Amino acid sequence: MDQFLSIDIFGQIYRFKAGEESVNAQAVADFLVREIHDVENQLADGPVNIEKKAILVLAALNISSKYLDLEKSYGELLKEIKSRSSNLISTIDRNCNYEKARSDRF
């Protein structure tokens, strides 16, 4: 069943249809709204008339930066997991070969 989301951005309500596969659609919408509010709060002490488009662009840049940081961390984690898995497999293989050689002698 499709779900409909409402997002309030700068007092304007936007309604979107999220497909069935969009399990976390509301979380995504909430994240966007939080990022926009964070940018507004960061700019609160700055110039009074900041264009809404500029706030949206800054929020998009912040989201993109967070995504790229996560993507980098994920890649590093995968490398670490592969390295550790390889080391574990080597250790297991060495121990299995040692046990096999030992049993062959007796």
Order of alpha helices (4+ residues) and beta strands (2+ residues): beta-beta-alpha-alpha
